[in-house]
Amino acid sequence: MIKVNLGVVMEKRGISSKELAKGIRFATLNKLCQILNCQPGDILSYDQN
């Protein structure tokens, strides 16, 4: 099961949910991780460019 820390990170950064108006289908991410036997960080990364 995927643990979501988005609220904690948003609070630390002072960002409201209204400012962050993008959705992520965690059910899909959860299923991918289950099928691939991996962690979200194995298939997701962040690039500032």
C-alpha positions, 0 to 999 in steps of 0.5 A: 500500500502506498503511504501518502505524505503529500499533506505533510509536505504541502504544510511544510512548504506553505502550499494549499490544496487550492494552489496544488490543483493536480490529481494523481490516481494512487489506485493506479500507482498502487497497482503498478507497484503491486504488479512490478513488486517495486516502490513508487520511487522506483518508477517515479522521479523528479527533474527540475528541468 
